[in-house]
């Protein structure tokens, strides 16, 4: 950032990686934009599925940059920097005040960021907040503009049996941690994707005319078959299509199983009853759903269904979800910018991912993707086309 002529300083985060912050002032406007990005990335595994030199090569092949973070989120971070540098070089100053806010724990829920934000509210106050993170719509080839963010609540369940793995001849006599977890998970969500935890949908965000109109407009502009092809599936679950599928993806609370670990899965066989089993879940929460209250509901649900012996690790730094209107100044400014760069109106969504800052300082926030479809976020061969990076 210093090489680009931008102010930047490191701020220590207790128990976490440092935060990069910079304030670039302008004489042209009293308004301030907070430019949010993160420099951390997802784990690169499975390494063997990467091509073009692996996850850290940054290889440029046929005007495509390959590497972990190319899109999520180093491409977005650099887009903010290079845009500011261009304004300084061509016009002498930026058109409004800019605050650069780059953290290093977004991919694990910004678990140590909250206390720093609470202590530095004045420093990060702004009229709007923008996050450049993600890709364009796979069919319309224009940015997706997110006017709100779901919260992501991470939970790990741990079942324990004997003090060590036990010969499976003894299965009739000993606890089976994997089966304990399977039975417990079966009480959390049914086959129709309805979450069965008591009062989970209490106070759920109710869609208004604005949200319904945005869903219908998006449905008229995109082809969901392109998304199916990108995912490598023939149909969406529950045979969802059209506006119903868009509504579910945008406004439905979820209970996703990230992964399970237990026992032996190596070559050959091993007749054991594992001594331990773990499962990790992420619950995506809508506006009006409080993460801390949801943790309490999960724990009570497990106790009520006979699984009080399971250990529950909840990453309770999850931030409340939020939503803003399409009429907000920041919403309209970003939509107009997308039209100018991409030549047509972007696809506008209701809610999408997560963000910690707004738990402590309310700033109207919009998330926008600009990378190409097929950017492989969180997967091997993550990439960004040079053309899209320049547009971003």
N, C-alpha and C positions, 0 to 999 in steps of 0.2 A: 504494500500500500504506500509506503514511503517512496518507493521508486516511481510510483504513479502520481506522486505529488499529493497524496491524501493523508490526512491526519489519522493516526492510529496509535493506540497504547494497549498494553496488556493489563488486564485486571485479574487478580487471583480469585479463584473460586474454591472455597473450602472443600477439601476432599474430591475436587474435580479438576478437569483441565481448564486452562485460563480462557478468559473471554477477551476477544478483540473488540475495542470500541473506538470510534472516531467521530468527531463532529465537524462537518464542513459547512461553514456559514455562507449565506448569500445576502446581498443587499437588494435583491429583486423581489423578495417575498418574505412575509412574516410567518408563512406556514413551514412546518417541519415534517419531513417524511422519515420514518424509521425503516431502514433497510435491513431486514432480518435474513440471515443465512446461517448455515452450520458447516463446519469443516470436518466433522467426524463422518464416518461412512459405515455401511453395513459390513459384517464379516464377509470375506471374499469366497468362502467355501460354497460349493465344491471347486477347488482349485483346478482339478483336472478337466473341467468343462470350459475353461477359458481358452481362447485362442489369441492370436496377435500379441504374444509375449507375456500373457498373464495379466492379473488384476492391477499391477502397479506399473505397467509399461508406458501408458500414455501414448500408445502407438497411433500414428495417423495413417490410415489406410483408406484410399479412395475418398478423401475428404470426410472421413469419419474418425472421431477420436474415441479410442477404446480405453477403458480403465475404470476401476471402482471410484465412484464419485464424479465421473464425467458429467452426469446429469444431476445426481443427488448427492451432494448439493454444491460441489465445487464449481460447476458450470454456472449456476445461479449466483454464487458468491462473486465470481470474477466478472459476471455481467454487470453487477452493480458498480464494481470498481472501475471497469473499463468505460462504462457510460459516463461516470463522473469525470474520469480523466479526459475523455473526449470533449466534454463541455468546457473544462478548464483550458484545454489547448485551443479550441476553436473560438469560444465566446468569452473566455477570461474568467468566468464564474458559473456556478450551477444555478438553475432557475428557481430553486428553493433550498431551504436549509436541509441538509442531509445528516442523519445519524446512522452510522454503520454499526451493526450489532451482530457479531459472528461468534457463535458458541460452539462447544465441542462435545455435547452429550445429547443432541436431539434424537439420535437413533435409539437411545435407551430411555427416552422420556424426560430428558433434561433434569435428572434426579437431584442435582446439587445447585441448580440455577436459582430456584425460588428465593432463598435467603438473600442472595446478592441483589436481586431485583427489588426485594422489599426494602433494602437499605439504600437503594439508588434510584428511587422513583423519579425524583426531580431530573436526574441526569437523562433518563430515557423518555421523558414526556414528549409526545408528538401529536400532530393532527391526524396522522394516518400511518399505517404500518403495511409494508409490502414484503411478501416472501416469494422469491422466484425459485420454485422447486417442483419439478415434474415435467410432463410432456403435453403435447397438443392432443386434441381428440383424434383418435385413430382414423376416423372416417372423414370428418370435416376439415382436418389438417389446420385447425385454428386453435389458439390457446383455450384451455379451460380455466375459467375464472371462478374461484371458490369464495363465496361470501360468508363463510362461517366454518368452524372447525369442530369435528367430533373430538371428544376426549378419548384417550386410549388408556385403559386400566389393565396393567399387567398383573397376573396372579399365577403363582406356582403352588401346586398341590403335591404333597409328599406323603406316600404311604410306606410304612415300615413293618417288617415282619420279624423273622429271627435275627439273631445277632450276626449271622453270616448266611451265605447261600446254603440251602439244605437240599439233600438228595430228594428228587421228585417222587420217590417211593413213599415219602412221608406227606405228600400233598393232602391226603384226607385229614391230617391232624394239625396242620400248621396254617397260619395266615398266608394269603397270596396277595402281596402288595399290588401287582399289576391288575388282578381282578378287582381289588378294592377300588382302584382308580376308575376302571371301566364302569363298574356299577355306579360310582358316584357321578361320573360324567353323564351317565344316562339319565340322571335326575335333573340335569341343568338345562338341557334343550331337547325338544322332541324332533321327530323326523320332518316336521313342517317348518323348522327353524324358529319355533316359538320358544323364548326363554321362559323356563318354568319357575324361576326364583320368585317367591312371593313379593308382590308390590314392585317388581322390576320396572313395570311400565307406568308407575305412579307419576302423575304430572307430566307425562310425555308431551313433547312439543307438538302443537297442533298446527297443521299446515293452513296457511291463509291463501287468498287469491293470488298474491304475488308468487308464492312458491309453486302453486299449481300451474300458473301460466308459464313459469320457467321450465317446469318439467315437460309440459306439452310442447313448448318451443324447441327444447332440446330434442325431443322425440321426433319432431318434424325435420330436423337437420342432420341427424346422425343415422348410421346403419349399424345396429347392434351385432349383425353377423360378422362385421370386421373385428369386433371385440372378441367374439367367440373364436374366430380364427387365430387371433393373437394369443388367446389362452390355450388353444389346442383342444377345445371341447365342441361337441355337437349342439348342445343346448344348455341353457341356464337351469339351475336347480328349480324345482317346482314348476318347470315349464314357463317361467316368467318371460314376458316379452314386452316390447314397447314401453309406454309410460309406466306400466306396473314395475318393470325391471329397473327403470331409472329411479323411480320413487324408492324402491327397496334398497338399492345401492346407496342412495343419498340419505335417506331418513330412517332406516331400520337399525335399531340397536343389534349388535352382534355378539356372539360368544364363540370365538375361533380358537381351535386347538393348534398351537404353534408346533408342538412336538412332544414326544413321549420318550422316556429313557428308562430301560429296565432290562435286567437279565443279560443273556448271551445271544448275539446274532452273528457270530463269526463263522468261519468254515466248519462244516460238520455239525454235530449236535452236542448238546450239553444238558443232561437231565438234572436240572436244578429248579428249585422254587426260589426266585430271587429274594434277597433280603430287603430290597428297597425299590420303589418305582416313583418316578417324577413325571409330572405333566405341566406344561406351560400354556397358559391361555392369555388371549387379549380380548377384552370387552370394549367395544366401541360404543360410547355414550353420546346421546343427543343433548342439545340444550335443555336445561331444567333437570338434568340427571346429575346428582352430586356424587363425585367419585368416592368420597369417604363414606357416605351413606350406603353406596353400592357395595363397598367392602364388607360393611356390617351385615348387609342382607345376604351376601354370599356365605359368610361364616355361619349365620343363623340357619340358612338353608341346609348346609351340610350337617349341622347338629340335629336339626329336626328330622333329617332323613337317615339318621343312624351313622353318620360319617364324622362325628365329632373328634374321632381319634386321628383324623388326617391333619397334618401340619399345613397351615395356610400362610404362604409368604406373599403379601400384597405390597406392591411398589406404590405406596400411598402418596407419592409426589404428583400423581396424575392431576392435571388441571381441569377446572370446569370447562365444558364445551361452550361455544357461543355462536351467535349468528348476527349479521348485520343486514341492512336493507340494500337493495340495488340502487336506491336513491341517494345513498351516502356519497359525499364528494369523492372519497377515495375509490369507491366502486365505479363511478362515472368516469373518473380520470383514467383508470386502468382500462376500462372498456374502450374508451376513445383511442388510447395509445395502441391497443391491440388492433383496432380497425385500421389505424394509420400504417402499422408495420405489416400486417398480414392481409390487408385489403378487404376484409369483411368482418362482421361482428363475431366476437368469440362466443364459445358455448359457456353459458353462465349456470353454475350449480348452486345449490343451497348450502350444504355443509360437506366437509371432506375429512381432514386429518386432525392434527392436534397442535397446541401451542401453550407455552407456560407463562409468558410475559403477562398476558391479559388477566391472569389470576390476581395480579398485584397492581397493575396499571391498566386502566381501560383505554384502549386505542382502537378505533375502527380498523380492522385488518382484512386484507385480501390476499389470497394465495393464488399465484398464476404459474402455470407450466408453459414452457416454450420449446422443450426438446422434441425431437421427432418421435413418431409412434415407433414402437419396437426398440425403445431406448434401454429396455431390460433393467429397470430399476430393481434393486435388491437381488439381482440374478447375475449369473456369469455373463461375460461379454457386455456389461453395461457400456453404453456409448452415447455420443451426441454428434449429430451432423454439424459440420462447420457452418453451413448456411443457417441452421436453426440457432446456433450459438450467437452468431452475429446479429440475428433478429432479436434475440433475447437482450 
